[in-house]
Amino acid sequence: MNKKISELEQKQIRNDLAEVNIGDRVKVYVKIQEGDKIRAHPFEGTVIAKKGSGARQSFTVRRISFGEGVEKVFLRHSPTIERIEVLKSTKVKRAKIYYLRGRVGKKASL
């Protein structure tokens, strides 16, 4: 049973997306359907967490929008993600940088 699940997950893994790391400034283009059209909607922010492995891998992106912190969790191998652009890479010393949630202004960015 476990072998069948792993084979199915291998088929769903996407190799065309950029690799993201904690602390990276990324722009994730998500496919949005409006009526009969499909467009790509960008979500730009800092990767604050990664979770899982294989086809179940996800990452959390945080941005400040109109003074409020907004976080979105994206499934790495989801068909709704059109592409991922890494705008800036930074080196961080932690696996999860949730401490950015408590910061405001310039201090909230890496």
Residue pairs with C-beta under 8 A, 6 or more apart in sequence:
6 54
9 54
9 55
9 56
10 55
12 55
12 77
13 54
13 55
13 77
14 76
14 77
16 83
17 76
17 77
17 81
17 83
17 84
18 26
18 83
18 84
18 85
18 86
19 86
20 26
20 47
20 50
20 59
20 76
20 84
20 86
21 47
21 50
21 89
22 47
22 48
22 49
22 50
22 92
22 94
22 95
22 96
22 97
23 46
23 47
23 89
23 90
23 91
23 92
23 97
23 110
24 46
24 47
24 86
24 87
24 88
24 89
24 90
25 44
25 45
25 46
25 86
25 87
25 88
25 89
25 90
25 110
26 44
26 45
26 46
26 47
26 61
26 84
26 85
26 86
26 87
27 42
27 43
27 44
27 84
27 85
27 87
28 42
28 43
28 44
28 61
28 72
28 74
28 81
28 84
29 40
29 41
29 42
29 43
29 81
29 82
29 83
29 84
29 85
30 40
30 41
30 42
30 43
30 74
30 80
30 81
30 82
31 38
31 39
31 40
31 41
31 79
31 80
31 81
31 82
32 38
32 39
32 40
32 41
40 82
40 83
43 61
43 63
43 72
44 63
44 87
45 61
45 62
45 63
45 70
45 71
45 72
46 61
46 62
46 63
46 97
46 100
46 109
46 110
47 59
47 60
47 61
48 60
48 61
48 62
48 71
48 96
48 97
48 98
48 100
49 59
49 60
49 95
49 96
49 97
49 98
50 57
50 58
50 59
50 60
50 95
51 57
51 58
51 59
51 60
52 58
55 77
56 75
57 75
57 76
57 77
58 73
58 74
58 75
58 76
59 73
59 74
59 76
60 71
60 72
60 73
60 74
61 71
61 72
61 74
62 69
62 70
62 71
62 100
62 101
63 69
63 70
64 70
64 108
69 101
69 108
74 81
75 81
90 110
92 110
97 110
100 108
100 109
100 110
